[in-house]
Amino acid sequence: MNYAYVTVLSTNSYYEGVVALFESLKKTNPKYNKFVVVINETIDKDIKEDLKRRGYILIEKPKIDASSLIDNKSYGYWVNTFDKLYVFELTDFDKIVYLDSDMYIAKNIDELFDMPHMSGAISGKEHVKDWDGINSGMMVIVPEKGILDKMKDILVNHKFDKDVGDQDIINEYFNWKDLNLAISENYNMFHYLVDSYINEYNYHFKDIKIVHFIGSKKPWMYSDEDILHFRLDCQINKEKYKLFFFDEYMDIINNIKKA
């Protein structure tokens, strides 16, 4: 079977995240070693060359134009995320595991390829009890032609009552909450919830496989002062697992910056 791990690079500023994602994945000795990056025309040539040098497969697609939505502030924060919708039509592959470029892969996740199409986690559900949708940071996908145009139609024509990103389009298109495809949050664990999940909800450190560094400012964007504050906050709040994963992730980020 032709399987691949896939991420998306929509802006140059997420380059370090893409590399940290796949380099952390490589450390888990994956059986499936095709690492695919969907990029658009805005990505710098030197970044593309570096990604190719690392052995990643680049697939270039036109940036999905959401310019007509930018004036609507509910779309502003997520305007660069819609390129993710391309992954649903990567039919050169029989199945893909999509991963956001702000994730750290802590353990081997090859078993995800054995899971059904559109398997994913309801990340943060223990904290937000009324949330029942997939978090689009990690998805098991069997690509199919024709999906993209239908998703674009939802993007342009559907009226949402809150901030909108790719995740809303995906949940709307698949009516995901009715599919019964939720898997453990160990496969998409928000970094700031790690300790509470372990201490309060009977999750186990050894079972956490993917840590998701959500938020607008990513660890590779942190200044020295930001890093100091992050570590101090973890110590004050006794968040030793959150700090552990952060330090593991930053070791990879620092190696990228030195290269």
Residue pairs with C-beta under 8 A, 6 or more apart in sequence:
1 94
1 95
1 113
2 34
2 92
2 93
2 94
3 32
3 34
3 93
3 94
3 95
3 96
3 97
3 113
4 32
4 34
4 35
4 36
4 57
4 90
4 93
4 96
4 97
5 22
5 25
5 30
5 32
5 34
5 35
5 36
5 96
5 97
5 99
6 36
6 37
6 38
6 87
6 90
6 93
6 96
6 97
6 98
6 99
7 18
7 21
7 22
7 36
7 37
7 38
7 98
7 99
7 100
7 101
8 37
8 38
8 39
8 83
8 84
8 86
8 87
8 101
9 15
9 18
9 37
9 38
9 39
9 43
9 47
9 51
9 101
10 39
10 40
10 42
10 63
10 80
10 81
10 83
10 84
11 42
11 43
11 80
12 42
12 43
12 44
12 47
13 221
14 101
14 102
14 218
15 47
15 50
15 51
16 218
16 220
16 253
16 256
16 257
17 101
17 102
17 218
17 220
18 37
18 51
18 56
18 101
19 50
19 51
19 54
19 252
19 256
20 104
20 220
20 249
20 252
20 253
20 256
21 99
21 100
21 101
21 102
21 103
21 104
21 105
22 35
22 54
22 56
23 252
23 255
23 256
24 104
24 105
24 106
24 248
24 249
24 252
25 35
25 99
25 105
25 109
26 33
27 105
28 105
28 106
28 107
28 108
28 109
29 108
30 108
30 109
30 110
31 110
32 110
32 113
34 57
34 93
35 55
35 56
35 57
36 56
36 57
36 58
36 59
36 90
36 93
36 96
37 51
37 56
37 57
37 58
37 59
38 59
38 60
38 61
38 83
38 84
38 86
38 87
38 90
39 48
39 51
39 58
39 59
39 60
39 61
40 60
40 61
40 62
40 63
40 83
41 60
41 62
41 63
42 63
48 58
51 58
52 58
59 86
59 90
61 83
61 86
63 83
64 82
64 83
64 85
64 86
64 152
66 75
66 79
66 82
66 155
68 156
69 75
69 79
69 155
70 76
70 79
74 160
74 162
74 163
74 164
75 163
75 164
77 163
77 165
77 216
78 163
78 164
78 165
78 166
81 165
81 166
81 167
82 155
82 165
82 166
82 169
84 98
84 136
84 166
85 147
85 148
85 151
85 152
85 155
85 166
85 169
85 170
86 148
87 96
87 98
87 139
87 141
87 143
88 141
88 143
88 144
88 147
88 148
88 151
89 143
89 144
89 145
89 146
89 147
89 148
90 96
90 143
91 143
91 144
91 145
92 143
93 143
94 142
95 113
95 117
95 140
95 141
95 142
95 143
96 140
96 141
96 143
97 109
97 112
97 113
97 138
97 139
97 140
97 141
98 136
98 138
98 139
98 140
98 141
99 105
99 137
99 138
99 210
100 136
100 137
100 138
100 212
102 137
102 212
102 213
102 214
102 218
103 137
103 138
103 188
103 210
103 211
103 212
103 213
104 210
104 211
104 213
104 245
104 248
104 249
104 252
105 209
105 210
106 208
106 209
106 210
106 211
106 245
106 248
107 208
107 209
108 209
109 187
109 209
109 210
112 119
112 138
112 140
112 187
113 140
115 140
115 183
116 140
116 181
117 140
117 141
117 142
118 134
118 139
118 140
118 141
118 174
118 176
118 179
118 181
119 139
119 140
119 181
119 182
119 183
120 134
120 135
120 136
120 138
120 139
120 140
120 176
120 181
120 182
120 183
120 187
120 188
121 134
121 135
121 138
121 182
121 183
121 184
121 185
121 187
121 188
122 131
122 132
122 133
122 134
122 135
122 182
122 185
123 135
123 137
123 185
123 188
123 189
123 190
123 212
124 131
124 135
124 185
124 190
124 193
125 131
125 132
125 185
126 185
126 193
126 196
126 197
126 200
126 201
127 193
127 196
132 177
133 167
133 171
133 176
133 177
134 167
134 170
134 171
134 174
134 176
134 181
134 182
135 167
135 188
135 212
136 165
136 166
136 167
136 170
137 188
137 212
137 214
138 187
138 188
138 210
138 212
139 170
147 173
150 173
151 169
151 170
151 173
154 169
154 172
154 173
155 164
155 169
158 172
160 168
162 168
170 176
171 177
184 207
185 197
185 203
186 203
186 207
186 208
186 209
186 210
187 209
187 210
188 210
188 212
189 197
189 203
189 208
189 210
189 211
189 212
190 212
190 214
191 211
191 212
191 213
191 214
191 242
191 245
191 246
192 214
192 242
194 208
194 211
194 239
194 241
194 242
194 245
195 237
195 238
195 239
195 240
195 241
195 242
197 203
198 204
198 205
198 241
205 241
208 241
208 245
211 245
211 249
213 219
213 249
217 226
219 246
219 249
219 250
219 253
220 253
220 256
220 257
222 230
227 250
230 246
231 243
231 246
233 239
234 240
234 242
234 243
234 246
235 243
